[in-house]
Amino acid sequence: MDFAFDARTEELRAKLLAFMDEYVYPAEAVAEEQRDRLASPWDTPAVVEELKAEARRQGLWNLFLPDAEYGAGLTNLQYAPLAEITGRSPQLAPTALNCAAPDTGNMEVLSQFGDEQQKKQWLEPLLAGEIRSAFAMTEPEVASSDATNITTHIERDGDEYVVTGRKWYISGAMNPDCKIFIVMGKTDPDGADIRRQQSMILVPRDTPGVTVERAMRVFGYEDHYHGGHAEVIFDHARVPASNLVGEEGGGFAIAQARLGPGRIHHCMRLIGMAERAIELMCRRAVSRDAFGKALAQQGVVHNWIADARVTVEQLRLLVLKTAWLMDTVGNRGAHTEIQSIKIATPRAVVDIIDRAIQLHGAGGVSQDFPLAELYAGARTLMIADGPDEVHQRSLARRELKKYL
């Protein structure tokens, strides 16, 4: 078994690691200072645009897209270690490389299912980093963990569709550069096949009837860098029938195609977050004394650090195996592994970050270290892209079938 990265991956890893050291980490404090002076907290700090320009100049751009026509043409296995590196600075690095959710998933949807006009109008400016986007699926009135519950209506009226519904935790929607929503709703709410009732449609932000109502907080954070998580109302918003993505009734299948790569991207970034937490834990341990000796000499600290290292190595191997399977047998063939990493990675990384917070004491929950924000992001991913319990249910059923 060969665990080495191929030559192209090694080359991109080296460039990306250097980019992080030279540009991204120094920009973290600069971005915070600039944000404090912005007219709106949702505006983009100038240093982020500088990072994007430099990343593009270095060829570190759209690395997530396996389609060489639109992206870097990397396989999932090649991209996985790069996504991990960006996870070490999740607020800046993914955006700097134009590899931030939800734009990544939306670009994948448009590249795979969009028609030529949709690609020209929306995919091209997204690929260029000129605009941002949002994916509107989750609703406050129903259990959105079951996508068949969604109640937003997408009704055909002549040459138009009329979109009516309320969505929330719509990532990126507070960003003024967010110009387009991909909305999941029901075009056939009474259809016999419950998984053919849903469709996806493109709704421009400036469409009459679209109101970005408020920003939803996550553990008290508003996540300015990713454009927040908004509540959005679609009140009889009319769009051309040509804005439908794919065919009527194809929304559920498109959503599944979108979420497979998205989950592995999240898991690799989570591993990068864990690595950042381990680094901070070790630096803290060797710099502080308590009860007559350095924290690094305390047995419990040894256990925390050792357990964290073992956990990260296990997670990385499982995620890389999943990426390899997605490349070789497709998302369906990697179904068990995709669900496994979605279950295992967030909960394990939450535990690692939690230990790092504990080691930092009050500093761990403060704004002086990134740990509290990392914790909020990691804990949220136990809910996002399908809560852990949904994946556990599906995975258990698959295992039980072997014995029935």
Buried (B, 14 or more C-beta within 10 A) or exposed (E): EEEEBEEEBEEBBEBBEEBBEEBBBEBBEBBBEBBEEEEEEBBBBEBBEBBBEBBBEBEBBBBBBBEEEBBBBBBBBBBBBBBBBBBBBBBBBBBBBBBBBBBBBBBBBBBEBBEEEBBEBBBEBBBEBEBBBBBBBBBEEBEBBEBEEBEBBBBEEEEBBBBBBBBBBBBBBBBEBBBBBBBBBBBBBEBEEEEBBBBBBBBBBEBEBBBBEEBBEBEEBBBBBBBBBBBBBBEEBBBEEEBBBBEBBBBBBBBBBBBBBBBBBBBBBBBBBBBBBBEBBBEBBEEBEEEEEEBBBBEEBEEBBEBBBEBBEEBBEBBBBBBBBBBEEEBEEBBEBBBBBBBBBBEBBBBBBBBBBBBBEEBBBEEEBBBBBBBBBBBBBBBBBBBBEBBBEBBEEEEEEEEE
